[in-house]
Amino acid sequence: MKIMNHQILSRSFKIILFLLVCSIIELSDQPFEKKWNLDIVYIGNSITQGVQLEKPEEEAPPAAASEYLRHQSGVGNVEFANQGRSGFTTVDYLPSDAGALSEVIAAARQLHKDANRLLIFTISLGTNDSAENGPHGSPIDHADYQKNLRRIADKLLSEFPQCKIVLLQPIWYSPNTYNSAKYMSEGLARLQSYFPELQSLVLKYSQTKPGQVFL
């Protein structure tokens, strides 16, 4: 089951990210024929981190997606940093002098040193936010979920004005999910209440930061 889940998640990351990169390239002021060199920073939880995999540096969804992109038309060199952290919520990534987002920013600066490369942040958070209890700050209601994501995205856009941000809709789970954290049907309902918030947030950014934030 772990292998199958990993394969499905990696395939989903590959397809979604490739389509979004194509959209970003088409909206840019550079000709599509140009091969874009990409620096991608992945933000997320245990799914992004690949915490249960034997070789997450090679097998986690960010590694698989980045490798897939390297072989697609319109894409040249791809480098990435996996900043996924098991159990983390949007609360853990809120801007602070010390914490996860400061580590993300440091990793991005280390990765992205050439202004001619395209810097992309992908943010896959929400599954842990929706839990009944367990993860930091949970349960997080839909309004606070959007506020937290906006604070995270605003900070990244402030630090890296030319970057692109991809917000990934958190992955659906079954109503009887209960591991070290309790999710269940209440958590699933909360998770699904996040989906309109993501759409609303991207719509707001389309007006204030056109061409920079995608769903």
URNOR-V574144 format. One record per backbone hydrogen bond with DSSP energy under -1.0 kcal/mol. NH is the residue of the N-H (numbers start at 1). CO is the residue of the C=O. E is the energy in kcal/mol with one decimal. If there is no record, write none. Layout:
[[NH	CO	E] [NH	CO	E]]
//
This chain:
[[5	1	-2.9] [6	2	-2.5] [7	3	-2.4] [8	4	-2.6] [9	5	-2.8] [10	6	-2.7] [11	7	-2.3] [12	8	-2.3] [13	9	-2.6] [14	10	-2.4] [15	11	-2.4] [16	12	-2.7] [17	13	-2.5] [18	14	-2.4] [19	15	-2.3] [20	16	-2.3] [21	17	-2.7] [22	18	-2.3] [23	19	-2.0] [24	20	-2.6] [25	21	-2.6] [26	22	-2.3] [27	23	-1.8] [34	31	-1.5] [36	74	-2.6] [38	77	-2.7] [39	118	-2.9] [40	79	-2.6] [41	120	-2.9] [42	81	-2.5] [43	122	-3.2] [49	45	-2.6] [50	46	-2.1] [51	46	-1.6] [53	50	-1.8] [58	55	-2.0] [59	55	-2.8] [60	56	-1.8] [64	60	-2.2] [65	61	-3.1] [66	62	-2.4] [67	63	-2.2] [68	64	-2.1] [69	65	-2.3] [70	66	-1.5] [71	68	-1.4] [72	69	-1.9] [75	72	-1.6] [76	36	-3.9] [79	38	-2.7] [81	40	-2.2] [83	42	-2.8] [85	44	-2.4] [88	85	-1.8] [94	91	-1.2] [103	99	-1.7] [104	100	-2.1] [105	101	-2.7] [106	102	-2.1] [107	103	-2.4] [108	104	-2.5] [109	105	-2.3] [110	106	-1.9] [111	107	-2.1] [112	108	-3.4] [117	114	-2.0] [118	37	-2.8] [120	39	-2.9] [121	164	-2.7] [122	41	-2.4] [123	166	-3.0] [124	43	-2.7] [130	126	-1.6] [131	128	-1.2] [132	182	-2.9] [133	182	-1.1] [138	135	-1.7] [140	129	-2.4] [145	141	-2.2] [146	142	-1.8] [147	143	-2.1] [148	144	-2.9] [149	145	-2.2] [150	146	-2.5] [151	147	-2.2] [152	148	-2.2] [153	149	-2.9] [154	150	-3.0] [155	151	-1.8] [156	152	-2.0] [157	153	-2.8] [158	154	-1.9] [159	155	-2.4] [160	156	-2.6] [163	160	-2.2] [164	119	-2.3] [165	212	-3.3] [166	121	-3.3] [167	214	-3.2] [168	123	-2.8] [177	174	-1.6] [179	181	-1.9] [182	133	-1.7] [183	177	-1.6] [184	177	-2.0] [187	183	-2.0] [188	184	-2.0] [189	185	-2.3] [190	186	-1.9] [191	187	-2.9] [192	188	-2.4] [193	189	-1.2] [194	191	-1.4] [198	194	-2.0] [199	195	-1.9] [200	196	-2.6] [201	197	-2.4] [202	198	-2.4] [203	199	-2.0] [204	200	-2.1] [205	201	-2.2] [206	202	-1.8] [208	204	-1.6] [209	205	-3.4] [212	209	-1.5] [214	165	-3.0]]
//
